[in-house]
């Protein structure tokens, strides 16, 4: 019988992103994403009793709104701290039909075939390694006639998140050999190829470019400080920049980015829209 310790060791080995997303406290960034998460879920056609898997769920930015609409929701995330935070939020909100557990989007061995009517992954599964395995697992756990909805950031997009990751990577060491950028999920032909490998024809995959707005109750420079303190990829970039004496340069670059994209009329608030690719897959 596999012990909890052995399972955790397996997660650590199979998915190096576990340490990345357990670093800092992503719930602080997720707080800026709640309104758009709620709005996105409102458009998913969720009905009472629908069985939903929210994959790479974080602390429930889309999972909790799904449950509030009456769905039976399982949130799965690689990071234990985010799973714990999600369960705490669900309990506080009295959402008995929403629960969270640890898992790897590349290998959902603990979940049964065809168990869910809807699989949702908004900026979650895109960060898991082995993208072809991710697509196969999402298809495997979705019932025939069900649907998968992915939200993925777009490489080289001029809006916020793609630019944060681009800037951060320029201050960071090169990725390990064989690394596949999560941003490749933001390219339509890649999504078609990956789900094609899972047996889904391209006619059953549709795309739309959508917008997600980050709302933060502080100036853009304060929002940058939050990314520096709590967001794993940015934390890593600052650690590398500090070793090279370039932390101030990274701060200035990010502050200029956040300032230029801020749409809030108030100097004491930040509202930054970011473009993403939404893929809908009919299984």
Backbone as a ProteinNet text record, in pm:
[ID]
protein_1_A
[PRIMARY]
XXXXXXXXXXXXXXXXXXXXXXXXXXXXXXXXXXXXXXXXXXXXXXXXXXXXXXXXXXXXXXXXXXXXXXXXXXXXXXXXXXXXXXXXXXXXXXXXXXXXXXXXXXXXXXXXXXXXXXXXXXXXXXXXXXXXXXXXXXXXXXXXXXXXXXXXXXXXXXXXXXXXXXXXXXXXXXXXXXXXXXXXXXXXXXXXXXXXXXXXXXXXXXXXXXXXXXXXXXXXXXXXXXXXXXXXXXXXXXXXXXXXXXXXXXXXXXXXXXXXXXXXXXXXXXXXXXXXXXXXXXX
[TERTIARY]
84.8	0	88.1	52.5	131.2	100.1	204.5	184	172	120.7	107.9	244.5	345.8	482.2	534.8	510.1	556.4	483.6	353.5	276.2	329.3	357.3	410.4	546.4	629.7	760.7	743.7	641.4	614.2	572.7	488.9	448.1	568.2	655.8	774.2	862	878.9	966.3	904.1	772.9	707.6	684	661.4	624.8	705.6	813.6	899	827.7	710	636.1	576.5	575	518.3	588.8	720.7	797.1	772.3	757.4	735.6	605.6	497.7	366.3	342.1	425.6	416.4	504.3	581.1	667.4	582.7	618.6	542.2	400.6	305.8	165.1	79.4	50	-24.2	-164.5	-217.2	-351.1	-353.9	-239.1	-232.7	-251.6	-201.1	-219.9	-360	-404	-536.7	-647	-625.7	-726.4	-757.3	-660.5	-681.2	-755	-780.2	-836.2	-980.9	-1037.2	-1168.2	-1281.4	-1286.9	-1400.1	-1405.4	-1291.2	-1288.9	-1315.8	-1269.9	-1298.5	-1447.6	-1514.1	-1660	-1730.3	-1687.3	-1750.1	-1731.7	-1612.4	-1585.6	-1677.6	-1691.5	-1773.8	-1920.3	-1967.3	-2106.9	-2139.5	-2037.2	-2059.4	-2041	-2021.4	-1994.7	-2120.7	-2236.2	-2360.1	-2373	-2322.3	-2324.9	-2465.9	-2508.1	-2639.5	-2621.1	-2725.3	-2719.4	-2687.8	-2592.8	-2557.1	-2453.2	-2412.8	-2308.7	-2179.5	-2114.6	-1988.8	-1872.9	-1800.8	-1695.6	-1560.9	-1459.6	-1320.9	-1256.6	-1203.8	-1130.4	-983	-908.2	-772.2	-668.5	-571.8	-479.8	-556.4	-638.7	-744.7	-696.1	-569.5	-525.2	-612.7	-650.8	-734.7	-881.9	-919.2	-1060.7	-1119.3	-1040.2	-1090.4	-1206.9	-1202.2	-1317.3	-1394.6	-1329.9	-1397.6	-1511.2	-1487.3	-1592.2	-1713.3	-1695.1	-1811.3	-1887.4	-1816	-1883	-1973.6	-1922.2	-2001	-2119.9	-2101.2	-2211.8	-2326.5	-2295.7	-2399.6	-2465.7	-2420.6	-2485.1	-2409.2	-2290	-2211.9	-2148.7	-2122.9	-2039.2	-1896.4	-1810.8	-1679.9	-1566.9	-1473.4	-1346.6	-1236.9	-1163.5	-1048.3	-921.1	-837	-710.6	-595.8	-496.7	-380.9	-255.4	-141.4	-12.9	37.3	-9.5	45.1	-42.1	17.1	-58.2	-113.3	-33	-80.2	-203	-211.8	-327.2	-449	-426	-534.2	-592.3	-504.3	-550.3	-629.3	-579.2	-647.8	-784.6	-792.3	-919.7	-1021.5	-980.1	-1071.8	-1119.4	-1029.7	-1066.2	-1169.8	-1147.1	-1241.2	-1377.7	-1378.8	-1504.7	-1582.5	-1510.4	-1575	-1632.3	-1553.8	-1598.4	-1723.2	-1733.3	-1848.1	-1963.4	-1948.7	-2054.8	-2079.3	-1974.7	-1988.4	-1948.9	-2044.8	-2018.2	-1990.6	-2032.9	-2014.3	-1890.9	-1799.3	-1673.4	-1558.5	-1471.1	-1355.5	-1230.9	-1116.7	-988.2	-894.6	-811.9	-711.3	-587.6	-475.4	-350.4	-354.3	-292.9	-282.6	-200.2	-157.1	-71.6	-150.6	-167.9	-246.5	-189.8	-61.5	0.6	-34.4	-84.7	-113.1	-221.1	-344.9	-459.2	-503.5	-407.8	-433.6	-541.4	-561.4	-659.4	-803.1	-820.5	-953.5	-999.6	-1127.7	-1182.9	-1207.3	-1211	-1244.7	-1385.5	-1405	-1537.3	-1615.9	-1547.3	-1611.6	-1673.7	-1640.8	-1683	-1757.1	-1858.3	-1930.9	-1851.6	-1775.5	-1700.7	-1565.6	-1460.7	-1326.7	-1285.3	-1252.4	-1213.4	-1069.7	-988.4	-852.8	-815.1	-822.9	-795.1	-657.4	-560.5	-420.2	-366.6	-405	-363.6	-284.7	-356.9	-291.9	-185.7	-194.8	-94.3	46.4	55.8	187.1	244.5	164.6	214.4	307.9	411.1	495.1	418.5	476.5	418.6	280.6	274.2	144.3	58.5	120.2	40.3	-26.4	44.1	-15.6	-129.2	-110.8	-216	-343.3	-329.8	-447.1	-514.9	-435.1	-492.1	-566.9	-509.9	-574.3	-704.4	-705.6	-828.9	-938.5	-901.8	-1000.3	-1046.9	-954.5	-988.1	-1091.7	-1079.3	-1169.8	-1300.8	-1314.1	-1437.6	-1531.5	-1658.7	-1755.2	-1778.4	-1821.5	-1857.1	-1975.5	-1962.1	-2063.5	-2033.2	-1926.2	-1885.1	-1795.8	-1739.3	-1665.4	-1543.8	-1439.7	-1320.3	-1306.4	-1280.7	-1256.1	-1122	-1030.3	-899.1	-881.6	-823.8	-780.1	-627.8	-563	-416.8	-360.4	-254.5	-186.6	-120	-102	-56.8	87.8	176.7	316.1	329.8	418.1	448.2	330.7	223.6	112.7	159.5	114	161.2	101.9	0.7	-63.5	10.2	-41.2	33.5	109.5	38.6	102.5	212.8	186.6	291	415.2	394.5	507.5	579.7	504.8	569.5	660.8	608.7	687.5	805.5	785.1	896.1	1007	968.7	1068	1137.9	1060.8	1117.6	1218.5	1184.7	1275	1406.5	1403.3	1526.5	1624.6	1577.5	1663.9	1697.5	1639.8	1652.5	1749.5	1803.3	1888.7	1807.9	1874.2	1799.5	1729.1	1613.6	1541.7	1617.9	1585.8	1654.7	1627	1715.2	1699.4	1567.1	1496	1369.4	1249.2	1274.3	1165.2	1072.9	943.1	842.9	771.3	779.4	719.8	569.1	515.1	369.7	296.7	366.2	303.1	269.1	326.5	293.4	147.5	81.7	-61.7	-145.1	-84.3	-157.1	-153.5	-105	-97.7	-198.8	-291	-402.6	-357.6	-257.8	-217.2	-161.7	-98.4	-48.5	-162.6	-265	-381.7	-447.1	-462.9	-522.7	-438.3	-306.7	-217.1	-223.9	-225.4	-223.4	-353.7	-466	-592.8	-613.9	-554.5	-557.8	-488.7	-379.3	-309	-392.4	-495.1	-586.6	-713.7	-715.2	-827	-938.5	-914.9	-1018.9	-990.4	-1083	-1060.2	-1067.8	-998.9	-988.6	-1123.2	-1219.8	-1351.8	-1424	-1379.3	-1444.7	-1376.2	-1282.1	-1208.6	-1233.2	-1277.5	-1300.9	-1221.1	-1194.4	-1109.7	-1173.3	-1146.1	-1182.6	-1078.4	-1047.4	-958.5	-1043.9	-1007	-1087.5	-998.2	-1059.3	-984.7	-1008.4	-901.6	-906.2	-846.5	-917.4	-869.4	-821.3	-702.9	-645.7	-684.1	-751	-790.7	-719.3	-640.5	-557.6	-581.2	-604.9	-634.2	-508.8	-431.4	-308	-250.4	-146.6	-81.2	-10.9	17	87.9	219.2	292.8	420.2	396	283.6	248	212.9	148.7	112.8	239.4	336.7	466.5	530.6	524.3	581.4	514.5	383.4	312.2	360.7	380.9	434.9	574.4	654.8	790.5	789.8	692.8	689.5	615.5	516.3	425.9	414.8	457.9	436.4	564.6	557.8	676.4	768.7	719.1	808.4	878.5	805.7	866.9	965.4	932.4	1025.1	1157.4	1148.3	1270.1	1350.4	1280.2	1349.6	1423.2	1360.5	1426.4	1545.2	1533.5	1646.9	1766.4	1740.1	1848.2	1903.2	1814.5	1856.7	1940.3	1904.4	1980.5	2123.5	2140.2	2275.1	2361.4	2296.8	2370.2	2367.9	2315.1	2307.7	2211.4	2107.8	2016	1872.2	1852.9	1716.9	1647	1721.9	1661.9	1615.2	1694	1655.6	1525.5	1515.1	1394	1272.5	1292.3	1183.9	1136.3	1230.9	1195.6	1120.8	1167	1103.7	959.6	941	806.4	715.4	768.7	686.2	643.1	732.7	697.2	587.2	597.7	496.3	360.6	357	230.5	169.4	253.6	206.1	144.4	211.5	164.6	34	9	-110.7	-225.6	-202	-305.1	-418.5	-540.4	-657	-740.3	-697.2	-775	-763.5	-874.3	-868.6	-809	-799.8	-746.2	-597	-521.2	-378.1	-353.8	-456	-442	-502.9	-529.5	-585.7	-526.1	-526.9	-472.2	-575.8	-600.3	-688.7	-620.7	-573.7	-497.2	-561.1	-613	-668.2	-556.1	-575.1	-477	-550.4	-497.8	-560.6	-518	-615.4	-582.2	-658.9	-614.5	-679.7	-770.5	-898.6	-990.5	-1020.2	-988.5	-1012.2	-1126.6	-1223.8	-1335	-1329.4	-1325.8	-1308.2	-1431.2	-1500.1	-1614.3	-1562.2	-1592.2	-1537.2	-1641.8
-120.4	0	125.2	221.4	344.5	435.6	480.6	571.8	715	801.9	943.8	1003.8	962.3	1014.5	972.3	844.8	794.9	865.1	889.9	959.6	1100.7	1171.2	1307	1305.5	1206.2	1195.4	1174.5	1094.6	1071.4	1199	1280.2	1408.6	1499.7	1502.3	1588.6	1549.5	1416.2	1366.4	1387.8	1356	1360.3	1503.3	1594	1730.2	1831.6	1881.6	1977.6	2108.2	2129.1	2252.3	2256.2	2143.4	2140.9	2243.5	2241.6	2336.2	2480.4	2500.5	2635.6	2694.9	2615.1	2669	2663.5	2589.8	2593.9	2705.1	2767.9	2877.5	3003.9	3086.8	3210	3178.9	3254	3234.7	3285.3	3195.6	3235.6	3285.9	3253.3	3303.2	3456.1	3521.4	3668.7	3724.3	3649.6	3691.9	3653.8	3534.1	3486.1	3580.9	3650.3	3745.2	3852.5	3883.3	3985.7	3930.3	3799.2	3731.8	3686.6	3713.4	3657.2	3703.5	3833.9	3886.4	3825.2	3816	3757.6	3607.6	3542.2	3399.4	3374.2	3456.9	3448.1	3471.3	3573.4	3606.3	3494	3435.1	3325.8	3207.4	3172.9	3058.1	3080.9	3205.5	3236.6	3199	3195.8	3164.1	3018.4	2932.5	2791	2704.5	2762	2685	2579.7	2606.9	2509.9	2497.6	2372.4	2343.9	2262.1	2258	2188.3	2040.2	1990.1	1849.2	1813.2	1909.2	1882.9	1843.2	1738.9	1694.8	1764.8	1846	1930.7	1898.2	1882.5	1876.6	2009.5	2078.4	2203.1	2170	2169.3	2115.9	2227.8	2216.3	2326.9	2442.3	2408.3	2496.5	2606.4	2599.7	2695.9	2685.8	2800.2	2798.1	2818.3	2796.3	2792.2	2912.4	2986.8	3107.4	3076.4	2962.3	2921.4	2807.5	2726	2611.1	2653.6	2755	2797.4	2857.5	2943.9	2990.2	2876.5	2774	2657.6	2589.9	2573.7	2510.3	2597.3	2727.6	2817.1	2808.2	2767.5	2749	2611.6	2529.2	2400.2	2278.6	2297.7	2183.2	2106.7	1978.1	1898.3	1913.3	1979.4	2019.8	1951.7	1897.1	1850.2	1939.4	2006.1	2084.7	2004.7	1998	1924.6	2020.2	2023	2109.6	2039.3	2073.9	2014.2	2065.3	2184.8	2251.5	2226.3	2165.6	2132.3	2257.8	2363.8	2484.6	2544.4	2532.8	2585.7	2495.2	2363.8	2268.9	2296.8	2314.1	2344.6	2475	2576.4	2706.4	2694	2612.4	2591.5	2523.2	2418.9	2350.4	2443.7	2529.8	2626.1	2725.9	2777.9	2873.4	2808.5	2683.8	2614.1	2593.9	2557.4	2536.3	2666.9	2773.7	2904	2953	2916.1	2960.4	2860.1	2752.9	2654.1	2573.9	2554.2	2481.1	2335	2256.6	2116.6	2031.6	2079.6	2000.4	2045	2108.7	2151.2	2106.1	2022.8	1977.4	1981	1984.7	1998.9	1886.1	1840.1	1739.8	1759.4	1708.2	1715.5	1620.7	1662.3	1576.8	1643.2	1563.4	1607.1	1596.5	1706.6	1707.1	1614	1578.9	1486.6	1340.9	1315.3	1176.9	1177.7	1170.8	1175.1	1033.6	950.7	807.2	779.9	874.9	853.5	881.4	932.9	965.9	862.8	827	724.2	778.4	686.5	721.7	780.4	879.2	933.8	977.3	1033.1	1064.8	1204.5	1290.1	1430	1474.5	1559.3	1619.4	1733.7	1802.9	1921	1924.3	1944.4	1965.2	2107.6	2183.2	2323.8	2341.2	2409.6	2441.2	2580.1	2676	2815.3	2853.1	2861.6	2893	2792.7	2667.7	2564.6	2453.3	2365.8	2250.5	2292.5	2414.8	2461	2460.8	2469.9	2476.2	2337.7	2232.8	2097.5	2052.5	1974.2	1917.7	1810	1762.2	1653.6	1691.1	1790.9	1840.3	1735.2	1640.4	1536.6	1446.1	1419.4	1341.5	1418.7	1549	1633.7	1623.4	1637.2	1629.2	1492.2	1385.4	1250.2	1230.3	1282.1	1265.1	1344.7	1464.9	1543.3	1474.4	1420	1348.9	1221.6	1149.6	1022.6	1040.7	1146.5	1161.8	1232	1276.7	1343.2	1240.6	1247.7	1152.4	1183.7	1081.9	1102.3	1199	1300.3	1405.2	1521.2	1507.9	1613.8	1715.6	1802.8	1916	1949.6	1998.9	2050.4	2197.2	2281.9	2424.2	2460.5	2507.3	2551.6	2700.2	2769.7	2907.1	2907.6	2956.2	2951	3086.8	3128	3250.2	3230.5	3339.2	3334.3	3383.9	3305.6	3349.7	3476.6	3564.1	3689.9	3786.4	3757.2	3850.9	3978.1	4093.9	4218.4	4245.4	4169.2	4198.1	4133.3	4157.7	4144.8	4014.3	3901.5	3779.6	3731.1	3733.6	3692.4	3780	3907.7	3998.3	3978.9	3949.2	3917.5	3797.5	3692.8	3570.4	3593	3675.4	3705.4	3780.4	3884.5	3963.7	3878.3	3801.5	3717.1	3617.6	3557.4	3457	3518.6	3647	3712.4	3737	3729.2	3745.1	3610.7	3503	3371.7	3282.8	3179	3083.8	3011.9	2957.7	2885.2	2763.5	2726.7	2610.4	2481	2372.4	2246	2189.8	2104.1	2041.7	1965.2	1978.9	1908.7	1984.9	2101.8	2183.2	2231	2214.5	2264.2	2381.5	2496.7	2615.4	2599.6	2635.8	2631.1	2721.6	2825.3	2919.6	2854.7	2737.9	2669.7	2625.7	2620.4	2590	2706.4	2821	2935.8	2943.9	2838.6	2832.9	2730.1	2772.4	2686.2	2553.3	2555.6	2429.5	2330	2379.8	2290.8	2225.8	2305.5	2251.1	2142.3	2169.9	2071.7	1944.8	1960.7	1844.1	1761.5	1827.6	1756	1681.3	1745.8	1674.6	1572.8	1599	1498.8	1370.9	1386.1	1269.2	1192	1258.2	1193.4	1145.4	1154.3	1100.5	1197.4	1327.4	1427.3	1494.4	1483.4	1548.7	1700.9	1769	1914.9	1984.7	1919.9	1981.9	1997.1	1923.4	1929.3	2027.6	2105.4	2202	2342.1	2431.2	2570.2	2665.2	2782.2	2879.7	3017.7	3092.2	3233.2	3305.3	3427.3	3509.2	3585.8	3575.3	3632.9	3720.6	3792	3884	3852	3855.2	3831.8	3956.2	4015.8	4139.4	4115.1	4165.3	4160.8	4290.1	4277.4	4393.8	4389.6	4493	4495.8	4626.9	4621.5	4742.8	4819	4860.6	4934.5	4981.8	5063	5115.6	5002.9	5021.5	4920.1	4875.5	4969.9	4931.4	4837.7	4855.1	4765.2	4625.8	4622.8	4494.4	4420.4	4494.2	4433.6	4373.9	4447.3	4398.4	4268.9	4257.5	4133.9	4018.1	4042.3	3937.3	3896.4	3994	3964.2	3878.1	3901.7	3834.1	3700.3	3686.7	3572.9	3482.5	3528.2	3452.5	3377.6	3244.5	3160.4	3198	3209	3243.1	3378.1	3477.1	3608.3	3603.8	3527.5	3510.4	3452	3349.2	3287	3386.4	3466.2	3564.7	3666.7	3712	3808.3	3745.6	3618.8	3552.4	3546.5	3514.4	3509.8	3650	3748.4	3886.5	3941.6	3908.6	3956.1	3903.6	3778.8	3719.6	3793.4	3849.8	3921.2	4072.8	4117.3	4260.5	4334.6	4263.3	4324.1	4334.8	4317.7	4319.2	4452.8	4563.3	4694.5	4709.4	4653.8	4658.3	4581.5	4464.5	4383.7	4456.9	4517.8	4594.4	4705.8	4782.4	4894.2	4846.1	4734.4	4682.3	4638.9	4569.7	4523.2	4640.4	4736	4851.3	4931	4944.9	5014.9	4939.8	4806.3	4723.3	4740.8	4725	4733.4	4872.9	4974.7	5113.1	5138.6	5090.7	5117.7	5045.3	4933.6	4855.5	4877.8	4957	4982.4	5067.9	5019.8	5091.4	5157.9	5145.4	5204.1	5356.7	5427.3	5574	5625.2	5537	5576	5544	5633.8	5609.5	5503.9	5478.9	5385.2	5248.8	5221.1	5091.5	5050.1	4920.3	4865.5	4774.5	4794.2	4707.4	4681.9	4561.2	4530	4412.7	4437.1	4327.8	4248.8	4118.8	4032.6	3939.1	3924.7	3840.8	3694.9	3603.3	3461	3385.9	3265.8	3177.3	3081.4	3084.2	2987.9	2878.9	2757	2641.1	2559.2	2525.1	2439.1	2310.7	2199	2067.6	1982.1	1936.9	1846.3	1703.3	1628.1	1492.2	1389
0	0	0	-84	-92.9	25.4	93.1	205.7	153.9	239	201.8	171.2	247.5	226.1	89.9	54.4	-75.7	-189.9	-169.8	-272.3	-292.7	-181.7	-190.5	-260.2	-227.6	-292.3	-442	-479.5	-620.6	-691.2	-625.1	-682.6	-702.2	-600.9	-608.7	-726.4	-746.3	-852	-988.8	-999	-1128.8	-1176.7	-1084.8	-1123	-1043.4	-1103.9	-1034.1	-1002	-1061.2	-1034.1	-894.8	-826.8	-691.7	-602.6	-603.8	-521.3	-565.6	-696.3	-749.5	-697.2	-699.3	-661.1	-511.2	-438.3	-292.5	-234.9	-321.8	-279.9	-262	-166.6	-147	-102.9	-155	-118.9	-233.5	-327.9	-447.1	-414.6	-296.4	-260.9	-263.6	-235.9	-236.3	-377.7	-477.6	-617.1	-663.1	-623.2	-663.1	-618.4	-506.2	-457.1	-561.2	-646.9	-750.4	-872.7	-871.4	-988.1	-966.4	-848.4	-812.5	-904.6	-932.2	-1009.3	-1149	-1214.6	-1348.7	-1344	-1237.9	-1221.5	-1212.3	-1133.2	-1116.9	-1250.4	-1323.4	-1451.7	-1553.4	-1556	-1649.9	-1621	-1493.7	-1453.9	-1490.5	-1480.4	-1514.4	-1658.6	-1744	-1885.2	-1921.8	-1822.4	-1851.9	-1858.2	-1830.6	-1838.3	-1730	-1612.7	-1503.6	-1446.4	-1426.5	-1368.3	-1241	-1161.3	-1033.5	-1053.4	-973.5	-977.5	-1082.6	-1167.2	-1266.9	-1195.6	-1242.7	-1181.1	-1251.5	-1174.6	-1231	-1166.8	-1251.6	-1205.9	-1239.9	-1138.4	-1160.7	-1139.5	-1247.9	-1248.9	-1245.9	-1153.6	-1131.7	-1071.8	-971.6	-921	-829.1	-782.2	-682.4	-558.9	-504.8	-384	-416.1	-543.3	-576	-645.9	-719.7	-786.8	-881.1	-949.6	-1031.7	-966.2	-883.9	-822.7	-730	-647.3	-554.3	-626.3	-726.7	-802	-870.8	-918.3	-978.6	-876.8	-754.1	-648.2	-607.8	-607.4	-570.9	-670.9	-795.1	-896.9	-887.1	-790.1	-767.2	-814.9	-872.3	-920.2	-803.7	-827.7	-737.6	-787.4	-710.5	-760.5	-685.1	-762	-706.3	-762.9	-675.2	-716.8	-695	-795.3	-785.8	-817.2	-728.7	-749.6	-698.9	-756.9	-719.5	-584.9	-544.9	-425.6	-302.5	-200.9	-79.4	-11	-6.5	61.9	-5.6	-138.7	-209.5	-191.8	-187.3	-158.4	-19.6	77.6	214.3	217.5	145.6	141.7	74.9	-30.6	-99.1	-10.2	60.2	151.5	262.2	309	414.5	360.9	240.9	182.4	158.7	109.5	83.7	213.9	319.5	449.3	502.4	492.5	541.6	468	340.7	260.2	261.2	339.3	351.8	225.9	145.6	19.2	39.3	88.9	122.5	-1	-118.1	-240.7	-319.4	-250.1	-311.8	-223.5	-277.4	-199.5	-287.1	-221.3	-289.9	-246.7	-340.2	-306.8	-393.2	-344.1	-419.9	-539.2	-647.3	-764.9	-872.9	-967.5	-1077.6	-1206.9	-1276.8	-1400.5	-1506.8	-1494.3	-1589.9	-1560.7	-1439.1	-1397.9	-1290.1	-1333.4	-1240.9	-1205.1	-1164.5	-1144.1	-1040.3	-949.3	-842.2	-887.8	-1009.9	-1060	-1163.8	-1157.4	-1245.9	-1386.7	-1483.1	-1621.2	-1626.8	-1714.5	-1747	-1623.1	-1523.9	-1396.1	-1391	-1488.4	-1478.9	-1604.4	-1583	-1695.4	-1757.4	-1673.3	-1717	-1647	-1724.7	-1669.3	-1703.1	-1600.3	-1616	-1568.6	-1646.7	-1601.4	-1651.5	-1560.6	-1596.2	-1541.8	-1632	-1598.1	-1494.9	-1509.8	-1415.1	-1481.6	-1554.7	-1617.9	-1719.3	-1770.7	-1867.4	-1807.6	-1674.3	-1610.3	-1576.9	-1595.7	-1567.5	-1678.8	-1644.4	-1749	-1826	-1934.1	-2014.9	-2069.8	-2156	-2203.9	-2274.4	-2343.8	-2409.1	-2305.6	-2196	-2087	-2021.6	-2006.6	-1948.3	-2032.5	-2164.8	-2252.7	-2241.6	-2242.2	-2231.6	-2100.6	-1992	-1862.2	-1855.5	-1909.2	-1908.3	-1988.8	-2103.4	-2185.7	-2114.3	-2054.2	-1987.9	-1878.1	-1798.6	-1683.8	-1720.3	-1846.1	-1890.8	-1952.8	-1916.3	-1973.6	-2121.1	-2196.2	-2337	-2344.1	-2425.4	-2431.1	-2337.9	-2258.9	-2167.9	-2237.1	-2156.4	-2213.8	-2127.5	-2195.2	-2128	-2166.1	-2066.1	-2092.8	-2030.7	-2114.7	-2068.3	-2093.6	-1997.7	-2018.2	-2012.2	-2118.1	-2127.1	-2168.9	-2101.4	-2141.9	-2276.9	-2350.8	-2490	-2500.2	-2561.4	-2571.3	-2655.6	-2611.4	-2681.8	-2687.2	-2613.2	-2608.7	-2537.1	-2580.9	-2518.6	-2380.4	-2338.9	-2211.3	-2094.1	-1975.4	-1849.9	-1827.2	-1823.2	-1772.6	-1865.3	-1995.7	-2090.4	-2074	-2046.3	-2031	-1896.4	-1790.2	-1661.5	-1678.7	-1743.4	-1760.6	-1854.3	-1957.7	-2049.7	-1976.7	-1903.5	-1830.3	-1724.7	-1649.7	-1543.9	-1600.1	-1714.3	-1772.3	-1817.4	-1854.3	-1900.4	-1785.4	-1662.7	-1545.1	-1479.5	-1533	-1469	-1544.6	-1478.8	-1549.4	-1656.8	-1759.9	-1863.1	-1803.7	-1859	-1805.8	-1834.1	-1763.2	-1785.4	-1925	-1970.9	-2102.6	-2107	-2218.8	-2234.1	-2181.8	-2123.6	-2068	-2179.8	-2159.8	-2255	-2188.7	-2247.6	-2187.7	-2171.4	-2055.4	-2038.2	-2136.1	-2184.5	-2276.7	-2411.2	-2440.5	-2566.7	-2570.6	-2452	-2448.7	-2503.5	-2521.4	-2574.8	-2725.9	-2792.4	-2938.8	-2987.5	-3073.4	-3112.6	-3171.9	-3259.5	-3324.4	-3222	-3116.2	-3011	-2934.5	-2904.7	-2833.8	-2919.5	-3048.8	-3141.1	-3145.9	-3152.8	-3160.3	-3031.7	-2917.5	-2789.1	-2764.7	-2792.8	-2775.8	-2888.3	-3004.7	-3110.9	-3067.1	-2993	-2939	-2838.8	-2784.1	-2689.6	-2758.9	-2893	-2969.4	-3001.1	-2979.3	-3006.2	-3141.3	-3238.3	-3367.6	-3355.5	-3445.6	-3434.1	-3449.8	-3517.1	-3533.8	-3399.9	-3299.5	-3168.8	-3073.3	-3127.4	-3045.1	-3100.1	-3014.1	-3057.4	-2969	-3023.2	-2953.9	-2955.7	-2849.6	-2846.1	-2761.7	-2799.4	-2716	-2616.7	-2492.5	-2385.7	-2298.7	-2204	-2118.1	-1971.7	-1895.3	-1750.8	-1686.1	-1591.7	-1531	-1388.5	-1360.2	-1225.8	-1154	-1040.6	-961	-826.8	-801.6	-680.1	-605.3	-472.5	-396.6	-354.8	-451.9	-426.9	-558	-550.7	-670.5	-746.6	-876.8	-953.7	-889.2	-829.1	-764.4	-646.1	-576.8	-466.5	-519.7	-635.6	-697.8	-740.7	-795.4	-829.1	-703.7	-594	-467.6	-423.7	-448.2	-413.8	-499.8	-629.1	-716.8	-670.9	-631.6	-586.1	-460	-373.6	-244.1	-246.4	-337.2	-325.3	-448.2	-567.3	-690.9	-728.4	-725.2	-742.8	-858.1	-982.7	-1094.2	-1075.8	-1022.5	-1001.2	-884.8	-782.2	-669.4	-718.1	-803.3	-857	-940.4	-1020.2	-1103.6	-1017	-908.9	-820.2	-747.6	-709.8	-644.6	-738.1	-864.1	-963.3	-989.4	-999.7	-1026.4	-911.5	-790	-673.1	-675.2	-717.9	-725.8	-826.7	-929.2	-1034	-1014	-899.6	-873.4	-964.2	-1013.2	-1110.6	-1058.4	-928.7	-873.7	-897.9	-888.4	-911.5	-1055.8	-1148.1	-1289.8	-1312.8	-1250.9	-1265.9	-1206.7	-1090.3	-1027.8	-1121.3	-1175.7	-1263.9	-1388.4	-1444.5	-1566.2	-1537.4	-1426.8	-1391.9	-1353.4	-1280.4	-1242.5	-1366	-1462.6	-1586.2	-1661.3	-1662.6	-1728	-1660.6	-1527.9	-1454.9	-1467	-1461.3	-1470.7	-1607.9	-1713.3	-1849.7	-1881.7	-1813	-1844.7	-1746.9	-1645.4	-1545.6	-1604.3	-1593.2	-1646.9	-1536.3	-1411.3	-1302.9	-1304.9	-1285.7	-1280.5	-1148.8	-1049.6	-919.2	-909.4	-848.4	-828.7	-721.3	-640.6	-529.4	-559.6	-686.3	-725.2	-858.6	-881.8	-1006.2	-1070.5	-1199.6	-1277.6	-1411.8	-1431.1	-1551.9	-1625.9	-1747.2	-1827.4	-1895.2	-1904.6	-1971.2	-2066.2	-2185.7	-2287.4	-2269.9	-2287.2	-2281.5	-2389.6	-2419.4	-2516.1	-2439.7	-2472.5	-2411.4	-2512.6	-2476.9	-2563.8	-2504.7	-2588.2	-2546.5	-2627.1	-2556.1	-2619.2	-2590.5	-2697.3	-2681.5	-2683.9	-2579.8	-2565.9	-2610.4
[MASK]
+++++++++++++++++++++++++++++++++++++++++++++++++++++++++++++++++++++++++++++++++++++++++++++++++++++++++++++++++++++++++++++++++++++++++++++++++++++++++++++++++++++++++++++++++++++++++++++++++++++++++++++++++++++++++++++++++++++++++++++++++++++++++++++++++++++++++++++++++++++++++++

